[in-house]
């Protein structure tokens, strides 16, 4: 860590990347591979070894959250999935009420599998519904139906899960305002504890991007997409959900602790192929392929593909553009305690300009205004200083 940044983590997070899917969605550019038994077995063996190596480094650091994402973690055999969580629980110093989340897709688990997950100590699910319109799901290349998504949510409750997030998307190809309203109304009726609602981002290398380029599909215009977001904010507020991050709403007491760690620029270790870490003044990424990842572990070394040292300025900038995703923003007191200098001393000119434009407000900290919320990426860019 740079000498002028004395921040030490009170607690940390662990992320596990499970890079397997039944089929890659048309909009997805995450690292994922077909769920082949031999590859999954090799991955599991290497992952357990990586857990042991990393846990030895973190022996004195309390872990407040564990998150298994992907890919689709629920395509692993249920015994394998539960074994991964068990190894993490044994190897790391988990806090007594640590949040342990797993992403699942509808149609990949039976109720008995969900019960086994509860018994293994998994206490939070994130269900990738995306939409509750079968036509839109097919257009996205999803492998489940709306009925399977509803069934999955109900089965998770019956199995004993008391903390469930559902992922939804808007701005989808061919999606009307009425489509989105029906999906969100149905989702609210299912009474999840947390709802993540994302605007579709079209990545240039995906099949969806190709279909849009060839004009086989079209997206809603910006005005419609903005109307969807505004309506979601109002509807979820009326339903009792607190809008605490740009794309996240939670019932009281159900904010996602692991994601909050990211948004507060905390320290975490990533395990598995393509997993990223932020630790002790550095960011790094693991080898992206299962083969290269396993080969590194077989050699007895951590499977790091690339590493980036962070200066004090880097850490401050990242704290700002991540922290401003939270509607409460970045606290003056917290920033000063971490970096030894205030927000205005560091970003005075940027803050003054953004306040004049009505994009942020300053009151013992910096936070987005409603106007700034709609063009958040432009606001974030103001806090990225050139090297």
Secondary structure by P-SEA (a helix, b strand, c coil): cccccccccccbbbbbbbccccccccccccccccccaaaaaaaaaaaaaaaaaaaaaaccccccbbbbbccccccccaaaaaaaaaaaaaccccccccbbbbbbccccccaaaaaaaaaacccbbbbccccccaaaaaaacccccaaaaaaaaaaaaaacccbbbbbbbcccccccaaaaaaaaaaaaaacccbbbbbcbbbbcccaaaaaaaacccccccaaaaaaaaaaaaaaaaaacccccccccccccccccaaaaaaaaccccccccccbbbbcccccccccccaaaaaaaaaaccccccbbbbbcaaaaaaaaacccccccccccaaaaaaacccccccccaaaaaaaaaacccccccbbbbccccccaaaaaaaaacccc
